[in-house]
Amino acid sequence: MSEAKVKNLILDFGGVLIDLDKARCVARFQALGMADVEQLLDVCHQQGFLNLYEEGRMDDDEFRQHIRRHLGRPATDDEIDSAWNSFLDGIPLYKLDYLDELRSRYASVCLLSNTNNLHWQYACRYDFTARGRTVDDYFDRIFLSYRMKLAKPDPEIFRRVLDETGFRAAETLFVDDSEANCRAARGLGLHTYTPQAREDWRGRL
């Protein structure tokens, strides 16, 4: 990617910065008694009430209540939160260090994620703090689906990011593990890169 042309970087969160472990999450919910959990979870394309949750149209308590209905038995907030957050498998430290390098090379480094409050708060507390810093130390701007009431691959979420940052699409690289999300971004003129799961993509940017 030519840095003479690309000035701004927009990174995804899940699958790009933080590793995901769907199998562990499925196992944790199955242990709680949810037999159909695999039908409810998808790494790239959330469906049904999970989509509502990531678009901020459902709060944490409503999310937990939906989980309890699928369980068919009582479960505490802590049990549900722990199982749900087991989806997150940590940010490799080399990626945190690389974010510092990227901020020295690009005019602006932003984050754009389809995520939800429980996952985001967990990551901010346990993953972005691994070097004794906070998430705000790593990005110029942070855009989250549940706060924006929009989710990728809706083109409107990219338009809003471009409008709010003042970035020119042709000068911006978007990195996301979903080809559908990257395709939507390319439709607006952004450059894109789609890393594979757990890929070390440092040499690609």
Secondary structure, DSSP 8 states (H G I E B T S, - for coil): --TTT--EEEE-SBTTTB-B-HHHHHHHHHHHT-TTHHHH--SS---HHHHHHHTTSS-HHHHHHHHHHHHTS---HHHHHHHHHTTB----HHHHHHHHHHHHHSSEEEEEE---HHHHHHHHHHTTTTTS--GGGT-SEEEEHHHHT--TT-HHHHHHHHHHH---GGGEEEE-S-HHHHHHHHHTT-EEE---TT---GGG-
